[in-house]
Amino acid sequence: MILDCERYSGACECGREHPLETRMVVVEYGCLNNFDEYMDACGLTGRRTVLYDTNTYNLPGVVHVRADKEIVLEAKGLHSEKSMIESVMPQLDNPDVIVTVGSGTLMDFARYPAYKLGIPFVAIPTLASSDGFTANICSVVIDGHKRSIPMHAPALVVADLNIIAGAPRFLTVSGIADILAKHISIADWKIAHLASGEYYCERTAAAAQEALDLMTKCADEMLRGGEPDYEAMTMAQMISGLSMQMLGNSRAASGAEHLVAHLVEMKPPRFENASGIHGECVGVGAVLCAEEYHRMAALTPKAKPFRPLDEAWVREKFGPLAGGIMKENENDVLAAFDPQSIVDHWDEIREIISAIPQAHELAWTLHALGGKYRLSDIGIDEGLRGEVLDVSAAIRNRLTLARMKRVLDFGGKD
């Protein structure tokens, strides 16, 4: 299947343009055999540097595409850390295009240099474990802090299902969890729009919802004993990534649930033993958010005055990372509108929350698929359950319902 990227781009009813860097997305069995044909169709010519890691270079089913230079990075310890990515740039040897064969992490080692050098890059995913392949932003670690920075989206994606279907099941389930978590991110965006007037685009939200609906159908079929539909699952992830390109940020695809994954990656005090791949942690975060959001919806809050994050609290919760957290929250989004607006729209917010599956339903789905769904599954003490969302909400200055709790009074039940 070749995805029609044009239907997601162009002028929109929201008043903005939605330009896409991605010209073609191919998701088929054996499509790597036609790689040069797709490159020509996209006008991608010149000197190629092809990037692998030690896992993907020898992966069964991988077709080694033509390269003017190959770089094979050591897979062990490889992660999206800005200085680590920058250390690879001198090895690229002046390419006209970078081709990357690997997972979402390895993609960052191409998209960032491509962005800095002003050249295109091409993605050959070997897993369907996250939705970042077609995004034009990425969350990387900078001085210990998780930050979203602009990068190039791939000009071309060639996802050979012969490779993707051979991935371990837990990685496939991680990808499912990453998309099912859009229940939270889409709700957070709608609620933020209602409460604060934040920009909202129906077309972009519809793209994220399309990905969610497609993945939900795939998960339901697997729960009935069917085989994984790798084409549909991979396409769902590509569409979700395109929603990020449409906005130039991850608003539609990343809400409070994703901040739990960032918490795991940053490992502040008391979370040092947390671990898990991205989609797994996002899935656990979605279960936690669903539980809390439905609890909040059953109550009727009152507005309370905005107060900046207490520096002593931040230092207690984040230790050596506190300085970066305080800087992130200098222009707190909660200060930009009247908290009474949340209360005034509470019935509408309840309606939005009602579309989110109950926490036990999400947990059952992830568990039945063989995925992670409890805090303890990702190395977080269940005793910290009551503060995970409060702490993680401080990581990014983004308006989510979890963050709004700071300006809501639930009569001692918050």
C-alpha positions in Angstrom: 0.0 0.0 0.0 1.2 3.5 -0.9 -0.2 6.2 1.4 -1.6 9.2 -0.2 0.2 11.9 1.7 -1.4 14.7 -0.2 -4.7 14.3 1.5 -3.2 15.3 4.8 -1.5 18.5 3.4 -2.3 21.8 2.0 -4.7 24.7 3.0 -7.0 23.8 5.8 -10.3 25.1 7.3 -8.4 26.0 10.4 -6.8 28.8 8.5 -3.3 27.3 8.3 -1.4 25.4 5.7 -0.2 21.9 6.5 3.0 21.3 4.4 4.5 17.8 4.5 8.1 16.9 3.8 7.2 13.3 3.2 6.5 12.6 -0.4 5.8 8.9 -0.3 5.1 6.2 2.2 5.3 2.6 1.0 4.1 -0.2 3.3 4.2 -3.6 1.5 5.8 -7.0 1.7 9.0 -7.1 -0.3 9.0 -3.4 -1.2 12.7 -3.0 -0.5 13.4 -4.8 -3.7 12.0 -1.7 -5.5 13.9 0.8 -3.4 15.7 2.6 -6.2 12.4 3.0 -8.1 10.9 4.8 -5.1 14.0 7.0 -4.7 13.8 8.0 -8.4 10.0 8.7 -8.1 10.8 11.1 -5.2 13.7 12.8 -7.1 16.2 11.6 -4.5 19.5 11.4 -6.3 23.2 11.8 -5.6 25.6 10.5 -3.0 24.0 8.2 -0.4 25.1 7.5 3.1 23.3 4.5 4.6 23.1 4.2 8.4 22.6 0.9 10.3 23.2 -0.3 13.8 24.8 -3.7 14.6 21.3 -5.2 15.0 19.8 -4.0 11.8 22.8 -4.6 9.5 22.5 -8.3 9.8 18.7 -8.5 10.3 17.0 -11.3 8.4 15.2 -10.0 5.4 17.1 -6.7 5.2 18.0 -5.8 1.6 21.2 -3.8 1.7 20.4 -0.9 -0.6 23.0 0.8 -2.7 25.3 3.0 -0.7 28.2 5.3 -1.4 29.1 4.9 2.3 27.7 2.6 5.0 27.9 3.5 8.7 27.2 0.8 11.3 26.7 2.1 14.8 27.0 -0.1 17.9 23.4 -0.8 19.0 24.2 -1.4 22.7 23.8 1.9 24.6 22.5 3.8 21.5 19.8 6.3 22.5 18.5 9.7 21.4 20.9 11.9 23.2 21.9 15.1 21.3 25.7 14.9 21.9 25.7 11.2 20.8 23.8 12.1 17.6 26.2 15.0 16.9 29.2 12.7 17.3 28.1 10.7 14.2 27.9 13.8 11.9 31.6 13.9 11.0 31.4 10.3 9.7 28.6 11.1 7.1 31.1 12.1 4.3 29.1 14.8 2.6 26.0 12.9 1.4 23.2 14.3 -0.7 20.8 12.0 1.1 20.9 9.9 4.3 19.2 6.6 4.3 18.5 5.0 7.7 17.7 1.3 8.3 16.4 0.7 11.8 14.2 1.7 14.7 12.9 5.1 15.9 16.1 5.7 17.9 18.3 5.2 14.9 16.1 7.5 12.8 17.1 10.4 15.0 20.7 9.8 14.0 19.6 10.7 10.4 16.8 13.2 10.9 18.9 15.6 13.0 22.0 15.6 10.8 19.7 15.9 7.7 18.0 18.9 9.3 21.4 20.6 10.2 22.8 19.9 6.8 19.7 20.8 4.8 19.5 17.5 3.0 16.7 14.9 2.8 16.7 11.6 4.6 14.9 8.3 3.9 13.5 5.9 6.5 13.5 2.1 6.2 11.8 1.1 9.4 12.6 -2.4 10.8 10.1 -2.2 13.6 6.5 -1.0 14.0 7.1 0.0 17.7 6.3 3.7 17.6 4.8 6.5 15.6 7.8 8.7 15.2 9.0 7.6 11.7 7.1 10.2 9.8 7.3 13.0 12.3 9.3 16.2 11.8 10.2 16.6 15.5 11.9 14.4 17.9 12.3 14.1 21.7 16.0 13.9 22.5 17.9 14.1 25.8 19.8 17.4 26.2 21.8 17.7 29.4 19.6 15.1 31.1 16.3 16.7 30.0 13.9 15.3 27.4 13.3 18.0 24.8 11.3 18.1 21.6 13.3 19.8 18.8 12.5 20.3 15.1 14.1 17.8 12.7 13.5 16.7 9.2 10.7 14.2 8.4 11.7 11.6 5.9 11.2 12.4 2.3 10.4 8.7 1.7 9.5 5.8 3.9 9.9 2.3 2.6 8.5 -0.1 5.2 9.1 -3.7 4.1 6.7 -5.9 6.0 8.9 -9.0 5.5 11.2 -7.3 8.1 8.6 -5.7 10.3 6.6 -9.0 10.7 9.7 -10.7 12.0 10.1 -8.4 15.0 9.6 -9.8 18.5 6.0 -9.6 19.6 6.7 -7.3 22.5 8.0 -4.7 20.1 4.8 -5.0 18.0 2.7 -4.6 21.1 4.7 -1.5 22.1 3.7 0.0 18.8 0.1 -0.8 19.4 0.2 0.8 22.9 1.8 3.9 21.5 -1.2 4.4 19.2 -3.9 3.3 21.6 -2.6 6.0 23.9 -4.0 8.6 21.4 -7.2 8.3 23.4 -5.4 10.5 26.0 -3.5 12.9 23.7 -6.5 13.7 21.5 -8.7 14.3 24.6 -6.0 16.5 26.2 -5.8 18.7 23.1 -9.6 19.0 22.9 -9.8 19.9 26.6 -7.0 22.5 26.3 -8.8 24.1 23.3 -12.0 24.4 25.3 -10.4 25.7 28.5 -7.8 28.1 27.1 -8.7 28.7 23.4 -5.5 27.0 22.4 -5.3 26.4 18.6 -7.0 23.3 17.5 -7.3 21.7 14.0 -10.1 19.3 13.2 -8.2 17.9 10.2 -5.1 17.1 12.3 -7.1 15.6 15.1 -8.9 13.5 12.5 -5.6 12.1 11.3 -4.7 11.1 14.8 -8.1 9.6 15.3 -7.8 7.7 12.0 -4.6 6.2 13.3 -6.3 5.3 16.6 -9.3 3.7 14.9 -7.1 1.7 12.6 -5.0 0.4 15.4 -8.0 -0.3 17.6 -9.4 -2.5 14.8 -6.1 -4.4 14.6 -5.9 -4.9 18.3 -9.5 -6.2 18.5 -8.7 -8.7 15.7 -5.7 -10.0 17.6 -7.7 -10.3 20.8 -10.1 -12.5 18.9 -7.2 -14.8 18.0 -6.4 -13.3 14.5 -3.0 -12.7 13.1 -1.4 -9.3 13.4 -2.2 -7.1 10.4 1.2 -5.6 10.0 0.2 -3.5 7.0 -2.6 -1.8 8.9 -0.6 -1.4 12.1 2.4 0.1 10.3 0.1 2.4 8.4 -1.5 3.6 11.6 1.9 4.6 12.9 2.7 6.4 9.7 -0.5 8.4 9.8 0.0 9.4 13.4 3.4 10.7 12.5 2.0 12.7 9.7 -0.3 14.4 12.2 2.9 15.8 13.8 4.2 17.0 10.5 0.8 18.8 9.9 1.3 20.8 13.0 5.0 21.0 13.3 4.6 19.7 16.8 3.3 16.5 18.6 0.2 18.1 20.1 -2.3 15.6 18.6 -0.1 12.6 19.3 1.4 13.3 22.7 -0.4 14.3 25.9 0.0 13.5 29.6 0.5 9.8 28.8 3.8 10.5 26.9 5.2 12.5 29.8 5.2 9.3 31.9 7.5 7.8 29.2 9.7 10.9 29.5 9.8 10.5 33.3 11.1 7.0 32.8 13.8 8.2 30.4 14.9 11.1 32.6 15.1 9.0 35.8 14.7 11.7 38.5 15.0 10.7 42.2 12.9 7.7 43.2 12.4 6.8 39.5 16.0 5.6 39.0 15.0 2.0 38.4 12.3 2.8 35.9 12.8 1.3 32.5 11.0 0.2 29.3 10.8 0.9 25.7 8.9 4.0 24.6 5.6 2.5 23.6 5.4 0.3 26.7 5.9 3.3 29.0 3.3 5.3 27.0 0.8 2.5 27.3 1.3 2.4 31.1 0.9 6.2 31.1 -2.4 5.9 29.1 -3.8 3.5 31.7 -2.8 5.8 34.5 -4.3 8.9 32.8 -7.6 7.0 32.0 -7.9 6.1 35.6 -7.3 9.7 36.8 -9.3 11.4 34.2 -12.4 9.3 34.8 -12.0 9.9 38.5 -11.9 13.6 38.0 -14.9 13.5 35.6 -17.0 12.0 38.4 -16.3 15.1 40.6 -17.2 18.8 40.3 -14.2 21.1 40.7 -13.9 24.7 41.7 -11.2 27.0 40.3 -8.3 28.0 42.4 -5.7 30.7 41.7 -2.7 29.8 39.6 0.6 29.6 41.5 3.9 28.9 39.8 5.6 25.6 40.6 7.2 25.7 44.0 11.0 25.6 43.5 11.5 23.5 46.7 9.0 20.9 45.4 10.7 20.8 42.0 14.1 20.3 43.7 12.7 17.5 45.9 11.1 15.7 42.9 13.8 16.3 40.2 17.1 16.6 42.1 19.9 17.6 39.8 17.4 18.1 36.9 15.5 20.8 38.8 17.1 23.8 37.1 16.0 22.6 33.7 12.5 21.9 34.9 12.2 25.4 36.4 13.4 26.9 33.1 10.8 24.8 31.1 8.0 26.2 33.3 9.0 29.9 33.3 6.1 30.8 31.1 3.6 28.4 32.5 0.7 27.7 30.2 -1.6 27.7 33.2 -0.9 31.4 33.7 -2.2 32.3 30.3 -6.0 31.9 31.0 -8.6 32.0 33.8 -8.9 28.6 35.5 -12.6 29.4 35.9 -12.9 28.6 32.2 -12.1 24.9 33.0 -15.0 24.8 35.5 -17.3 26.6 33.0 -16.6 23.9 30.4 -16.7 21.0 32.8 -19.7 19.3 31.4 -18.1 19.4 27.9 -14.9 18.1 29.4 -16.7 15.2 31.0 -18.2 14.4 27.6 -14.7 14.3 26.1 -13.4 12.1 28.9 -16.4 9.7 28.4 -14.9 8.8 25.0 -11.7 7.5 26.7 -11.9 3.7 27.6 -12.0 3.0 31.3 -8.5 2.2 32.8 -9.4 -1.4 33.4 -10.4 -1.8 29.7 -7.1 -0.4 28.4 -5.2 -2.4 31.0 -7.0 -5.6 30.0 -6.3 -5.0 26.3 -2.6 -4.4 26.8 -2.3 -7.4 29.2 -4.2 -9.7 26.8 -1.8 -8.7 24.0 1.2 -9.5 26.1 2.1 -5.9 26.9 2.9 -3.9 30.0 0.1 -2.0 31.8 1.1 -1.5 35.4 3.6 0.9 36.9 5.5 -2.0 38.4 5.9 -3.4 34.8 8.2 -0.4 34.0 10.1 -0.4 37.3 8.0 2.3 39.1 7.0 1.6 42.7 3.2 1.4 42.9 3.5 3.5 46.1 4.3 6.5 43.8 1.1 6.1 41.9 -0.5 9.1 43.4 2.2 11.5 42.2 3.4 10.1 38.9 1.1 12.4 36.8 1.9 15.4 39.0 5.6 15.0 38.6 5.6 14.1 34.9 3.3 17.0 34.1 6.1 19.4 35.1 8.5 17.9 32.5 6.9 19.7 29.5 5.1 23.1 29.5 2.0 21.6 27.7 -1.6 22.1 28.7 -3.0 18.7 29.7 -5.8 17.8 32.0 -3.2 16.3 34.4 -1.5 19.7 34.5 -4.8 21.5 35.0 -5.2 19.8 38.4 -2.9 22.5 39.8 -5.7 25.1 39.4 -8.6 22.9 40.3 -10.1 22.2 43.8 -12.0 18.9 44.1 -13.0 19.5 47.7 -10.1 17.6 49.3 -10.5 14.7 46.8 -7.7 15.7 44.5 
